[in-house]
């Protein structure tokens, strides 16, 4: 079952056309003149036929698959990692109308706020598609605080699903009005969830983050919301990545504000907290929005290389089983590729291979093409002849 996840909508809006920008441009020409083996990918030599090029591409792809990597056609573009069996079972129970399984699933997260957020979003995604089980929960326990939380996030997901992933200029005024009306209802629901929640729980306030982005909260209002979140959960990674979206140029900030926020987040973390992901995302967002930047040059800047090194150290200090680590690995694989640190990139590709429903791949019009281009290149460069 595919769950609509609003974060993906937030990240994709305004970025879908980024798609491998520049990969098939001057970067390849420079590498060709330098004799870089990377330039072979997709290059058409004098007199080469399309059939020959396709055959060579197929052969190169087969070589990478033979080394244990997933074929392009089998890459999962929806999920960033394999879906846990427990989640699959919960979704099946919800489809059968068993709301108690969903309530128990959420309760089991305890005060692991990152996990609680994820489970709320799983339930909200399911309810946005079929809310029969949610209505049954409401009939059975109408004043349940967890019900209020899931109801609020369902309203958020429904609003963003109605908006779609297009840029604002490509959406009709009528659809934007519908989107804003739905978000106003979601804000009311979020405020109710906050009112009845455990005072220590930041998740009802995290639900409002997407409302603030969609409705365009003034900076002072968003900072107030952010204060409510960090007072309860100062190091919840998803809260930080959502806030970064607000401060990005494509929404309500600028490259400077986004990077400043990202650096503050990273500095607030301890080794293993994985908050060093934030600067990587900020640099990536800048690249997606500035057509003058060339990734091959931009990502090699000393400050970005330093940010990647800090993220690698942070990742090494994290629990190997930390489910948040996969988000770091996806971004590191991409940036290490652009920094020509191919062996380190391949290490990350081996961890994430098969599931690519995460930035940076999810920003591309063809996520599989972007991923395979980077992965296969790095693998071929580092594999023995």
Phi, psi and omega per residue, in radians:
X1 nan 2.296 3.111
X2 -1.576 2.235 -3.112
X3 -1.776 2.191 3.061
X4 -1.207 2.115 -3.091
X5 -1.985 2.067 -3.034
X6 -1.144 -0.502 3.119
X7 -1.033 -0.723 3.119
X8 -1.049 -0.662 3.105
X9 -1.127 -0.770 -3.139
X10 -1.049 -0.745 -3.079
X11 -1.263 -0.608 -3.083
X12 -1.370 -0.555 -3.074
X13 -1.018 2.163 3.141
X14 1.434 0.012 -3.071
X15 -2.187 -0.126 -3.024
X16 -1.059 -0.493 -3.097
X17 -1.466 -0.012 -3.134
X18 -1.059 -0.857 2.967
X19 0.467 1.488 2.995
X20 0.951 0.521 -3.106
X21 -1.003 2.211 3.062
X22 1.492 -0.316 -3.121
X23 -1.098 -0.654 3.117
X24 -1.796 0.923 -3.105
X25 -2.468 -2.362 -3.055
X26 -1.107 -0.418 -3.121
X27 -1.077 -0.730 -3.135
X28 -1.186 -0.682 -3.139
X29 -1.066 -0.741 3.128
X30 -1.101 -0.709 -3.113
X31 -1.243 -0.580 3.081
X32 -1.087 -0.801 -3.117
X33 -1.181 -0.453 3.135
X34 -1.518 -0.052 -3.124
X35 1.302 0.354 -3.123
X36 -1.259 2.188 -3.126
X37 -1.077 -0.324 3.124
X38 -1.061 -0.563 -3.009
X39 -1.164 -0.210 3.139
X40 -1.115 -0.582 -3.069
X41 -1.054 2.006 3.044
X42 1.372 -0.100 -3.115
X43 -1.283 2.486 3.139
X44 -1.987 1.910 3.130
X45 -1.301 2.949 -3.127
X46 -1.056 2.220 3.080
X47 1.424 -0.057 3.137
X48 -1.236 2.455 3.113
X49 -1.650 2.796 3.104
X50 -1.068 -0.635 -3.139
X51 -1.129 -0.719 3.127
X52 -1.142 -0.750 3.127
X53 -1.085 -0.753 3.137
X54 -1.108 -0.701 3.140
X55 -1.141 -0.711 3.133
X56 -1.159 -0.714 3.115
X57 -1.084 -0.753 3.129
X58 -1.094 -0.695 -3.137
X59 -1.142 -0.759 3.128
X60 -1.115 -0.708 3.123
X61 -1.105 -0.706 3.141
X62 -1.110 -0.626 3.122
X63 -1.102 -0.704 3.138
X64 -1.204 -0.743 3.109
X65 -1.079 -0.647 3.131
X66 -1.102 -0.365 3.113
X67 -1.514 0.086 3.046
X68 1.836 0.120 -3.141
X69 -1.611 2.746 -3.032
X70 -1.355 2.341 3.079
X71 -1.024 2.598 -3.084
X72 -0.941 -0.780 -3.062
X73 -1.141 -0.344 -3.081
X74 -1.714 0.028 -3.136
X75 -1.218 2.284 3.117
X76 -1.450 1.982 -3.106
X77 -1.642 0.056 -3.113
X78 -1.690 -0.749 -3.028
X79 -1.890 2.485 3.096
X80 -1.362 -0.259 -3.098
X81 -2.728 2.908 3.097
X82 -0.980 2.473 -3.135
X83 -1.352 2.185 3.134
X84 -1.053 2.523 -3.133
X85 -1.039 -0.620 3.135
X86 -1.056 -0.745 -3.138
X87 -1.118 -0.722 3.119
X88 -1.049 -0.735 3.141
X89 -1.160 -0.689 3.118
X90 -1.104 -0.790 3.141
X91 -1.085 -0.646 3.100
X92 -1.143 -0.699 3.125
X93 -1.150 -0.700 3.116
X94 -1.126 -0.679 3.114
X95 -1.083 -0.453 3.086
X96 -1.558 0.049 3.081
X97 1.566 0.174 -3.066
X98 -1.537 1.539 -3.109
X99 -1.199 -0.469 -3.102
X100 -1.126 -0.575 3.072
X101 -1.120 -0.737 3.105
X102 -1.115 -0.748 3.130
X103 -1.097 -0.727 3.137
X104 -1.179 -0.656 3.118
X105 -1.068 -0.746 3.120
X106 -1.203 -0.752 -3.129
X107 -1.072 -0.606 -3.086
X108 -1.143 -0.286 3.104
X109 -1.224 -0.347 3.140
X110 1.019 -2.333 -3.139
X111 -1.823 0.394 2.925
X112 -1.400 1.631 -2.961
X113 -1.131 -0.588 3.088
X114 -1.101 -0.802 -3.141
X115 -1.191 -0.666 3.115
X116 -1.080 -0.777 3.081
X117 -1.000 -0.836 -3.112
X118 -1.035 -0.753 -3.097
X119 -1.225 -0.620 3.037
X120 -1.061 -0.770 -3.124
X121 -1.153 -0.631 3.059
X122 -1.066 -0.822 -3.141
X123 -1.149 -0.724 3.138
X124 -1.134 -0.694 3.104
X125 -1.084 -0.706 3.113
X126 -1.158 -0.756 -3.108
X127 -1.176 -0.564 3.116
X128 -1.130 -0.431 3.092
X129 -1.565 -0.628 -3.132
X130 -2.730 1.882 -3.030
X131 -1.720 0.316 3.140
X132 -0.998 -0.782 -3.137
X133 -1.182 -0.567 3.119
X134 -1.210 -0.666 3.090
X135 -1.166 -0.638 3.089
X136 -1.136 -0.671 3.080
X137 -1.085 -0.760 -3.119
X138 -1.116 -0.671 3.117
X139 -1.166 -0.618 -3.094
X140 -1.400 -0.723 -3.074
X141 -2.475 1.304 -3.020
X142 -1.113 -0.378 -3.094
X143 -1.816 0.265 -3.097
X144 -1.220 2.160 -3.128
X145 -1.013 -0.660 3.129
X146 -1.145 -0.607 3.075
X147 -1.084 -0.755 3.127
X148 -1.071 -0.668 3.141
X149 -1.158 -0.854 -3.141
X150 -1.135 -0.667 3.108
X151 -1.072 -0.742 3.137
X152 -1.116 -0.792 -3.110
X153 -1.233 -0.543 3.050
X154 -1.071 -0.701 3.109
X155 -1.122 -0.652 3.101
X156 -1.138 -0.840 -3.132
X157 -1.070 -0.749 -3.141
X158 -1.080 -0.699 3.135
X159 -1.108 -0.822 -3.119
X160 -1.237 -0.554 3.038
X161 -1.104 -0.668 3.130
X162 -1.170 -0.597 3.126
X163 -1.195 -0.772 -3.050
X164 1.497 3.123 -3.042
X165 -1.715 0.130 -3.123
X166 -1.270 2.864 3.012
X167 -1.256 2.773 -3.064
X168 -1.003 -0.643 -3.099
X169 -1.196 -0.276 -3.121
X170 -1.742 0.077 -3.121
X171 -1.875 2.380 -3.139
X172 -1.132 2.696 3.108
X173 -1.055 -0.636 -3.141
X174 -1.115 -0.741 -3.137
X175 -1.207 -0.628 3.087
X176 -1.133 -0.667 3.098
X177 -1.111 -0.754 3.100
X178 -1.058 -0.764 3.124
X179 -1.022 -0.826 -3.124
X180 -1.176 -0.655 3.092
X181 -1.095 -0.752 3.130
X182 -1.144 -0.657 3.116
X183 -1.183 -0.601 3.076
X184 -1.085 -0.722 3.087
X185 -1.142 -0.678 3.127
X186 -1.134 -0.651 3.113
X187 -1.112 -0.730 3.101
X188 -1.062 -0.749 3.137
X189 -1.160 -0.673 3.132
X190 -1.139 -0.719 3.137
X191 -1.124 -0.621 3.085
X192 -1.177 -0.721 3.111
X193 -1.088 -0.666 3.101
X194 -1.134 -0.672 -3.096
X195 -1.110 -0.671 -3.031
X196 -1.724 -0.012 -3.032
X197 -1.357 2.863 2.899
X198 -0.971 2.213 -3.092
X199 -0.998 -0.357 -3.120
X200 -1.527 -0.130 -2.989
X201 -1.493 2.049 3.100
X202 -1.448 -0.218 -2.985
X203 -1.098 -0.706 3.097
X204 -1.038 -0.494 3.100
X205 -1.399 -0.578 3.046
X206 -1.097 -0.608 3.093
X207 -1.013 -0.616 -3.105
X208 -1.323 -0.268 -3.125
X209 -1.001 -0.763 -3.138
X210 -1.211 -0.489 3.048
X211 -1.159 -0.770 -3.133
X212 -1.084 -0.652 3.097
X213 -1.169 -0.832 -3.074
X214 -1.182 -0.647 -3.124
X215 -1.561 -0.146 3.113
X216 1.236 0.927 3.108
X217 -0.953 2.443 2.968
X218 -1.029 2.705 -3.085
X219 -0.950 -0.742 -3.091
X220 -1.142 -0.589 3.112
X221 -1.250 -0.685 3.132
X222 -1.197 -0.662 3.111
X223 -1.112 -0.614 3.081
X224 -1.132 -0.771 3.083
X225 -1.065 -0.743 -3.139
X226 -1.085 -0.653 3.099
X227 -1.102 -0.645 3.095
X228 -1.125 -0.656 -3.121
X229 -1.227 -0.898 -3.046
X230 -1.234 -0.393 3.046
X231 -1.154 -0.430 -3.092
X232 -1.833 -0.619 -3.118
X233 -2.569 1.422 -3.009
X234 -1.178 -0.308 -3.046
X235 -2.151 0.475 3.100
X236 -1.316 1.966 -3.006
X237 -1.016 -0.777 -3.109
X238 -1.114 -0.622 3.082
X239 -1.058 -0.716 3.130
X240 -1.186 -0.730 -3.128
X241 -1.195 -0.601 3.059
X242 -1.153 -0.754 3.130
X243 -1.113 -0.646 3.100
X244 -1.034 -0.680 3.104
X245 -1.035 -0.736 3.122
X246 -1.029 -0.735 -3.040
X247 -1.444 -0.069 3.114
X248 -1.259 2.750 3.141
X249 -1.065 -0.596 -3.068
X250 -1.235 -0.256 3.102
X251 -1.978 -1.639 -2.966
X252 -2.274 0.364 -3.122
X253 -2.353 -2.385 -3.122
X254 -2.730 2.973 3.088
X255 -1.054 -0.680 -3.108
X256 -1.158 -0.776 3.136
X257 -1.152 -0.709 -3.139
X258 -1.107 -0.782 -3.115
X259 -1.193 -0.663 3.092
X260 -1.074 -0.792 3.107
X261 -1.084 -0.761 -3.108
X262 -1.076 -0.731 -3.139
X263 -1.171 -0.681 3.091
X264 -1.100 -0.717 3.119
X265 -1.086 -0.816 -3.114
X266 -1.088 -0.696 -3.112
X267 -1.191 -0.435 -3.112
X268 -1.388 -0.228 -3.070
X269 -1.574 2.730 2.989
X270 -1.703 2.800 3.085
X271 -0.925 2.247 -3.111
X272 1.711 -0.175 3.103
X273 -1.344 -0.325 3.071
X274 1.204 0.278 3.102
X275 -1.289 -0.160 3.033
X276 -1.214 -0.110 3.000
X277 -1.096 -0.523 -3.002
X278 -1.057 -0.850 3.090
X279 -1.057 -0.644 3.109
X280 -1.052 -0.760 3.117
X281 -1.145 -0.667 3.142
X282 -1.118 -0.756 3.101
X283 -1.130 -0.712 3.125
X284 -1.102 -0.758 3.112
X285 -1.064 -0.681 3.104
X286 -1.092 -0.743 3.125
X287 -1.091 -0.685 -3.111
X288 -1.191 -0.431 -3.046
X289 -1.735 -0.318 -3.063
X290 -1.893 1.809 -3.094
X291 -1.188 -0.218 -3.140
X292 -1.421 -0.277 -3.120
X293 -1.368 2.536 3.037
X294 -2.009 2.020 -3.029
X295 -0.968 -0.655 -3.085
X296 -1.091 -0.498 3.106
X297 -1.676 -0.820 -3.042
X298 -0.983 -0.868 -3.043
X299 -1.280 -0.178 3.079
X300 -1.571 -0.012 3.112
X301 -1.001 2.460 -3.091
X302 -0.935 -0.686 -3.106
X303 -1.169 -0.586 3.131
X304 -1.336 -0.673 3.061
X305 -1.065 -0.690 3.090
X306 -1.120 -0.663 3.113
X307 -1.149 -0.649 3.089
X308 -1.155 -0.735 3.108
X309 -1.073 -0.715 3.119
X310 -1.127 -0.671 3.129
X311 -1.191 -0.653 3.088
X312 -1.104 -0.720 3.111
X313 -1.165 -0.689 3.115
X314 -1.098 -0.773 3.134
X315 -1.107 -0.717 3.141
X316 -1.108 -0.494 -3.135
X317 -1.491 -0.188 -3.088
X318 -1.406 2.787 3.028
X319 -1.085 2.194 -3.130
X320 -0.977 -0.429 -3.126
X321 -1.643 0.073 -3.127
X322 -1.108 2.038 -3.090
X323 -1.137 -0.300 3.120
X324 -1.278 -0.384 -3.025
X325 -1.063 -0.500 -3.080
X326 -1.094 -0.568 3.127
X327 -1.143 -0.687 3.081
X328 -1.143 -0.739 -3.077
X329 -1.115 -0.715 3.116
X330 -1.027 -0.837 -3.101
X331 -1.204 -0.680 3.109
X332 -1.108 -0.716 3.135
X333 -0.989 -0.768 -3.110
X334 -1.168 -0.834 -3.083
X335 -1.235 -0.665 3.075
X336 -1.092 -0.648 3.063
X337 -1.017 -0.842 -3.112
X338 -1.219 -0.415 3.112
X339 -1.525 0.106 -3.128
X340 1.056 0.521 3.060
X341 -1.777 1.203 -2.887
X342 -1.174 -0.700 -3.131
X343 -1.087 -0.735 3.114
X344 -1.173 -0.619 3.100
X345 -1.123 -0.766 -3.123
X346 -1.079 -0.629 3.092
X347 -1.016 -0.737 3.123
X348 -1.251 -0.696 3.109
X349 -1.039 -0.636 3.133
X350 -1.135 -0.567 3.134
X351 -1.267 -0.666 -3.007
X352 -1.752 -0.172 -2.963
X353 -0.965 2.334 3.119
X354 1.953 -0.540 -3.101
X355 -2.281 2.018 -2.994
X356 -2.228 0.481 3.128
X357 -1.436 1.062 -3.096
X358 -2.720 2.750 2.967
X359 -1.090 2.525 0.136
X360 -1.539 -0.225 -3.021
X361 -1.105 -0.654 -3.051
X362 -1.201 -0.235 3.106
X363 -1.378 -0.312 -3.044
X364 -1.433 2.609 3.037
X365 -1.065 -0.562 3.058
X366 -2.196 1.554 -3.111
X367 -0.982 -0.696 -3.122
X368 -1.092 -0.727 -3.124
X369 -1.099 -0.782 3.137
X370 -1.082 -0.801 -3.082
X371 -1.141 -0.864 -3.084
X372 -1.118 -0.669 3.103
X373 -0.977 -0.888 -3.102
X374 -1.231 -0.819 -3.090
X375 -1.082 -0.901 -3.037
X376 -1.148 -0.632 3.105
X377 -1.080 -0.898 -3.111
X378 -1.084 -0.688 -3.139
X379 -1.135 -0.794 -3.105
X380 -1.137 -0.692 -3.112
X381 -1.125 -0.603 -3.051
X382 -1.688 -0.127 -3.113
X383 -1.487 2.494 3.091
X384 -1.036 2.544 -3.133
X385 -1.141 nan nan
